[in-house]
Amino acid sequence: MTGAAMRILIVDDEPLARKRLQTLLAECDARHQAAQASHAGEALALLTQPPAFDVVLLDIHMPGIDGMALAHQIQRLASPPAIIFVTAHAEHALSAFELEAADYLTKPVRRERLQQALGRVQRRHAPAATAPAADGPSLLVQDQGRTERIPLAEVLYVRAELKYLTLRTIARGYVIDGSLSELHEHHPQAFVRIHRNALVARHALRALERHPELEEGDGWAVRLSGTTELLPVSRRQVAAVRELLRGE
């Protein structure tokens, strides 16, 4: 990844999880300096001593003080680092963004998503003269009388619902105009079609699973990072989705 090297603190009570994140960080940019903490007390001890950290990769479910409580303490520091939550549980996403977290990654973390999260932090702290105008490609949506720009990196899926489209991010959903075909045509590298009524973001694809209780697509569905929702995959798209996951 391009951009300045950062000092990053990995906070997770599981040694294997910390090791995996350390490996992914080195793959993102070998210049990043990473330290590790296995619990909140150890993390705060490191965060209150110079030199300062730029980012904390923070697990949520930990013994003792959990990640959410630790995040509140981090934000009270004189110069708090950016927080990227890294967890196996998607249900805390709304609470995370209320804490103004830079991002919310679900395990197993993919290198592409980690790169995007770190890039978002770097852009937030870039000098005004050199900072880009937006976080890469985005979509314009009308929301309660105002126009809002949604970065494609934050979109999980877009689904056709009768006469409109529903766009979903980790934080919330939006109703947008247009058609799935037009959206896919304009952003072919961002989305993959899984069904005639649904596009999912390539960066959010986590797994292809069989769920016999689902009526559509012979029970095949995709699981996405950032949500517990399962999206049915049509029979004709199963092979393409499986191949994409293998390629990632």
Stockholm file with secondary structure:
# STOCKHOLM 1.0

chainA/1-248         MTGAAMRILIVDDEPLARKRLQTLLAECDARHQAAQASHAGEALALLTQPPAFDVVLLDIHMPGIDGMALAHQIQRLASPPAIIFVTAHAEHALSAFELEAADYLTKPVRRERLQQALGRVQRRHAPAATAPAADGPSLLVQDQGRTERIPLAEVLYVRAELKYLTLRTIARGYVIDGSLSELHEHHPQAFVRIHRNALVARHALRALERHPELEEGDGWAVRLSGTTELLPVSRRQVAAVRELLRGE
#=GR chainA/1-248 SS CCSCCCEEEEECSCHHHHHHHHHHHHHHCTTCEEEEESSHHHHHHHHTSSSCCSEEEECSCCSSSCHHHHHHHHHTSSSCCEEEEEESCSTTHHHHHHTTCSEEEESSCCHHHHHHHHHHHHHHTSCTTTSCSSSSSEEEEEETTEEEEEEGGGEEEEEEETTEEEEEESSCEEEECSCHHHHHHHCTTTEEEEETTEEEEGGGEEEEEECTTCCGGGGEEEEETTCCCEEECCGGGHHHHHHHHHHC
#=GC SS_cons         CCSCCCEEEEECSCHHHHHHHHHHHHHHCTTCEEEEESSHHHHHHHHTSSSCCSEEEECSCCSSSCHHHHHHHHHTSSSCCEEEEEESCSTTHHHHHHTTCSEEEESSCCHHHHHHHHHHHHHHTSCTTTSCSSSSSEEEEEETTEEEEEEGGGEEEEEEETTEEEEEESSCEEEECSCHHHHHHHCTTTEEEEETTEEEEGGGEEEEEECTTCCGGGGEEEEETTCCCEEECCGGGHHHHHHHHHHC
//
